[in-house]
Amino acid sequence: MSKKRVLVTGATGRTGLLVVNKLRQLSDKFEVFGFARNYEKVKELFDSTEGFFIGNISDESSLETALKGCDCLVIVTSAVPKMKAPPQEGKPPEFEFEPGGMPEEVDWIGQKNQIDIAKKLGINQIVLVGSMGGTNPNHPLNKIGNGNILIWKRKAEEYLINSGINYTIIRAGGLINEPGGKRELIVGKNDTLLENPPNGISTVIPREDVAELVVQSLIETTAKNKAFDVITKPEDDSSAVITKDFASLFEQATPGL
Ligand SMILES: NC(=O)c1ccc[n+]([C@@H]2O[C@H](COP(=O)([O-])OP(=O)(O)OC[C@H]3O[C@@H](n4cnc5c(N)ncnc54)[C@H](OP(=O)(O)O)[C@@H]3O)[C@@H](O)[C@H]2O)c1
């Protein structure tokens, strides 16, 4: 079978970096390219800029250049809130988004740009990493910098579903920097895991497990045209069965938003 050519956007992000590295390890299956906005950051994280396109998801021509000839697109871009100033004692820290970096611009228009260009170029599959919490307009994450980040992310998810391109939408719980491959993954829908987690477990997932889900979504056909929330059982949970069979996991997920 011929290799799939994949572009990963948000490749210098904390999850995007893991996705690129995991896909590169499967060089018999994938030819991997990264898309990032900062040349120096690429050099710092990957030692080399080989296999990278430098651009911005608000700049359609840079996206089109990078996506040309690809079979699949992995979207791991996201608006990134920055702390305004060191928090004052007794007060919670305040966050804001940089000019041009508001969620509406990045998580809606920027994602829409990627989907539109993918459609124009006949890309076969898009894997999108999103976030749980999007069914609740009053979710605290929406208050950050008045960005309504989860609302814009969900709008982009809906747009992708309606685009006609094969999609896999991975709506992660809280991301943690713990080792992957050590937990049982649990999938859900419509934030029910967030509102009512089994046995009251913490609704988190290691970034490495999210990156593995992206890779497996590009391999397993049962991941196609599915959108799901995902968290993990704690690593020390005696009832947990470490997830290894991703085809079966994706079978539990359903199409549509
Ligand atoms: N944090 C959580 O607990 C949590 C929970 C659930 C889901 N999620 C979602 O999971 C995904 C991955 O999260 P993460 O924390 O690993 O991501 P992250 O480190 O914040 O990375 C976001 C990436 O988007 C890139 N980006 C932002 N604006 C861009 C633009 N205009 N053009 C090109 N690239 C742009 C950033 O570029 P630079 O590298 O140049 O900054 C960065 O690489 C995100 O969608 C996030 O919302 C997060």
The ligand as an SDF file (V2000), in Angstrom:
LIG
                    3D

 48 52  0  0  0  0  0  0  0  0999 V2000
   -5.3150   22.5010   27.3700 N   0  0  0  0  0  0  0  0  0  0  0  0
   -6.2500   21.6250   27.6260 C   0  0  0  0  0  0  0  0  0  0  0  0
   -6.4350   21.1550   28.7510 O   0  0  0  0  0  0  0  0  0  0  0  0
   -7.1280   21.1430   26.5080 C   0  0  0  0  0  0  0  0  0  0  0  0
   -8.2010   20.3280   26.8280 C   0  0  0  0  0  0  0  0  0  0  0  0
   -8.9520   19.7720   25.7990 C   0  0  0  0  0  0  0  0  0  0  0  0
   -8.6370   20.0590   24.4870 C   0  0  0  0  0  0  0  0  0  0  0  0
   -7.6170   20.9090   24.1990 N   0  0  0  0  0  0  0  0  0  0  0  0
   -7.3620   21.1810   22.7840 C   0  0  0  0  0  0  0  0  0  0  0  0
   -6.3970   20.2610   22.3180 O   0  0  0  0  0  0  0  0  0  0  0  0
   -5.6470   20.8600   21.2490 C   0  0  0  0  0  0  0  0  0  0  0  0
   -4.1700   20.7550   21.5500 C   0  0  0  0  0  0  0  0  0  0  0  0
   -3.8920   21.4630   22.7380 O   0  0  0  0  0  0  0  0  0  0  0  0
   -2.4000   21.8590   23.1450 P   0  0  0  0  0  0  0  0  0  0  0  0
   -2.4880   22.4530   24.5060 O   0  0  0  0  0  0  0  0  0  0  0  0
   -1.4860   20.7080   22.9240 O   0  0  0  0  0  0  0  0  0  0  0  0
   -2.1130   22.9690   22.0500 O   0  0  0  0  0  0  0  0  0  0  0  0
   -1.1140   24.2030   22.0750 P   0  0  0  0  0  0  0  0  0  0  0  0
    0.1730   23.7770   22.7010 O   0  0  0  0  0  0  0  0  0  0  0  0
   -1.7920   25.4110   22.6810 O   0  0  0  0  0  0  0  0  0  0  0  0
   -0.8730   24.4250   20.5240 O   0  0  0  0  0  0  0  0  0  0  0  0
   -1.6790   25.2050   19.7080 C   0  0  0  0  0  0  0  0  0  0  0  0
   -0.9510   25.3270   18.3860 C   0  0  0  0  0  0  0  0  0  0  0  0
   -1.6980   26.1640   17.4870 O   0  0  0  0  0  0  0  0  0  0  0  0
   -0.7690   26.9820   16.8050 C   0  0  0  0  0  0  0  0  0  0  0  0
   -1.4020   28.1870   16.2710 N   0  0  0  0  0  0  0  0  0  0  0  0
   -2.1480   29.0980   16.9420 C   0  0  0  0  0  0  0  0  0  0  0  0
   -2.5180   30.0900   16.1000 N   0  0  0  0  0  0  0  0  0  0  0  0
   -2.0110   29.7770   14.8800 C   0  0  0  0  0  0  0  0  0  0  0  0
   -2.0390   30.4070   13.6060 C   0  0  0  0  0  0  0  0  0  0  0  0
   -2.6950   31.5610   13.4070 N   0  0  0  0  0  0  0  0  0  0  0  0
   -1.4110   29.7990   12.5470 N   0  0  0  0  0  0  0  0  0  0  0  0
   -0.7440   28.6350   12.7310 C   0  0  0  0  0  0  0  0  0  0  0  0
   -0.6800   27.9900   13.9220 N   0  0  0  0  0  0  0  0  0  0  0  0
   -1.3000   28.5640   14.9780 C   0  0  0  0  0  0  0  0  0  0  0  0
    0.2670   27.3330   17.8570 C   0  0  0  0  0  0  0  0  0  0  0  0
    1.4420   27.8080   17.2260 O   0  0  0  0  0  0  0  0  0  0  0  0
    2.7890   28.1690   18.0660 P   0  0  0  0  0  0  0  0  0  0  0  0
    3.4400   26.8500   18.3230 O   0  0  0  0  0  0  0  0  0  0  0  0
    3.5410   29.0390   17.1200 O   0  0  0  0  0  0  0  0  0  0  0  0
    2.3280   28.8720   19.3230 O   0  0  0  0  0  0  0  0  0  0  0  0
    0.4490   25.9780   18.5140 C   0  0  0  0  0  0  0  0  0  0  0  0
    1.3650   25.2050   17.7910 O   0  0  0  0  0  0  0  0  0  0  0  0
   -6.1720   22.2810   21.1430 C   0  0  0  0  0  0  0  0  0  0  0  0
   -7.1810   22.3370   20.1570 O   0  0  0  0  0  0  0  0  0  0  0  0
   -6.7610   22.5310   22.5050 C   0  0  0  0  0  0  0  0  0  0  0  0
   -7.7460   23.5210   22.4900 O   0  0  0  0  0  0  0  0  0  0  0  0
   -6.8550   21.4480   25.1840 C   0  0  0  0  0  0  0  0  0  0  0  0
  1  2  1  0
  2  3  2  0
  2  4  1  0
  4  5  1  0
  4 48  2  0
  5  6  2  0
  6  7  1  0
  7  8  2  0
  8  9  1  0
  8 48  1  0
  9 10  1  0
  9 46  1  0
 10 11  1  0
 11 12  1  0
 11 44  1  0
 12 13  1  0
 13 14  1  0
 14 15  2  0
 14 16  1  0
 14 17  1  0
 17 18  1  0
 18 19  2  0
 18 20  1  0
 18 21  1  0
 21 22  1  0
 22 23  1  0
 23 24  1  0
 23 42  1  0
 24 25  1  0
 25 26  1  0
 25 36  1  0
 26 27  1  0
 26 35  1  0
 27 28  2  0
 28 29  1  0
 29 30  1  0
 29 35  2  0
 30 31  1  0
 30 32  2  0
 32 33  1  0
 33 34  2  0
 34 35  1  0
 36 37  1  0
 36 42  1  0
 37 38  1  0
 38 39  2  0
 38 40  1  0
 38 41  1  0
 42 43  1  0
 44 45  1  0
 44 46  1  0
 46 47  1  0
M  CHG  2   8   1  16  -1
M  END
$$$$
